[in-house]
């Protein structure tokens, strides 16, 4: 399922496809804004979106074998909730 499929599915319970697209876009942008502020987004029964911090480290260039420095950075992470895990299994 991609974003367009998700919008079509939401459109079955909203009045129009445009409203569905606005709703989906709003949810995604709200989650992104919260993560940008280093907040955690918890959706009961679904899961938790959070930001993990990766430390700076030394890696290797796979072609030359030379060491390279990899900068520290923040990465988004999703941890599925218990209910979602049970549905999938």
ZADREN-932756 format. One record per residue: x, y, z of N, C-alpha, C, CB in turn. Coordinates in steps of 0.1 Angstrom, whole numbers, plus 5000, padded with zeros to 4 digits. Atoms other than C-alpha are relative to their C-alpha. Glycine has a CB too. Example, Ala and Ser with C-alpha at 12.3 -4.5 7.8 and 13.67 -1.06 7.14 Angstrom:
500949885000512349555078500950125000499050005012
499149895000513749895071499250115008500450054986
end
This chain:
500849885000500050005000500950125000499050005012
499349885000501350344991499150125005500650034986
500849894995500150695000498750024993500950134999
501249985008497650714972499049895004500349994985
500950114996496150374983499450045014500749875001
500549964987495950505019499050114999501250055008
501049895002494150825007498749944995500650104990
501250065005491650614988499349925010500349904988
500650084989491050395018499350105010501049925007
500649904991490450705040498850074994501150115004
501149935007488150855014498749925001500450014985
501250084998485750565020499250045012500349855000
500749964988484950715054499850155001500749955012
500249865000485151085045499150044989501450074998
501049965011482951285022500750014986499550145003
499349985013485551354995501449955001500050144995
498650045001488951234983500950115004500349954986
499249894996490251584988500150015015499450134995
500050004986489251575025500949895005498649985006
499250114996490951235028501550034998499749874992
498649975003494151365012500550115011500250064986
499649904990494151665036500249945014498950115001
499950074987493651435066501349925001498849915002
498850085000496451205056501350095000500149914987
498949905000498851495048500250065014499850104990
500049944987497951655082500649905010498650045004
499550104991498751335101501549994998499349864998
498550015003502151295083500850125004500249974986
499349884997503151655087500050025015499450124993
500049994985502151655124501049915007498649985006
499050094995504251355131501450054997499849864994
498749955004507151505112500450125008500050034985
499749884992506951835131500349965014498850105000
499750054987506851655164501349945001498949905005
498750074999509851445156501150114998500149904989
499149895002511651765144500350075013499650104989
499849944987511151905179500549905010498650065004
499450104992512551585193498949955010501250055008
501150064992509051485207499849864996498750084998
500450145003507651135208498650004997500449905012
501450015003504451045191499549865003499750044985
500550134996502550755207498649994996500249985015
501350035004499550605191499649875006499850004984
500350124992497950365215499549894991498950035010
500350125008497650015200500649994986498550004998
499350005013499650115169501550005002499650124992
498549994998503150225180500450135003500749954987
499449884996505550495188501050054990500649995014
499049935008507450735166500950085009499450094989
499149924992510650875181501350034993500349935013
498749975006514051015173501149945008500250164999
498850064994517150815180501250084995500249854996
498849925003520550985181501249904997500450095011
498850085004523450805162501350085003499949954986
498849944997526850875175500950014988500849935011
499049995011529750985152500849875001500850135001
499250135000531850685142500950004987499149885000
499150025011534550575118499549884992501549985005
500450115009533550365088501049974990498650034993
499150035011535250225058499450014986500649855002
500449995014534950305021500049864995500850104992
499950145005533949965006500849984988498649964998
499250025012535750034974501550015002499650114990
498649984998539050154987500549955014500350154999
499650054987539050035023500550115009501049894999
499549894992540050375035499050045011500250134991
501049964989538550495069499450134996500850005013
500649875002536050775067499250035013499049994988
500749964988534350975094498550024997500650145006
501549995002530550945097499550095011499349865000
500449914990528951235114498849955009499550134993
501150034992526551205143498750064994500150065015
501349955005522851245133498849945007500049974985
501350044995519251205143499349924990499250115005
500750095010517250925127498649975006500749874997
501350034995513450865130499949845002498950044990
500150144997512450535145498549975004500949955012
501350044996509150345148500149875007499149994987
500150124992508450095175498549955000500650025014
501450045001505249895168499549965014499949874991
500750034987502749855197499649855000498850095002
500450144998501549525211498949964991499749985015
501250035008498249535193500449984985498950105001
499550025014499949585159500849884998500850134996
499250125000502349305166499149884999501049995011
501050114999499449075174499349994987499150015012
500850005013497549175142500949944989499650144996
499150045011500649105120500349855002501350085000
499750144998501348765136498749935002500849985013
end
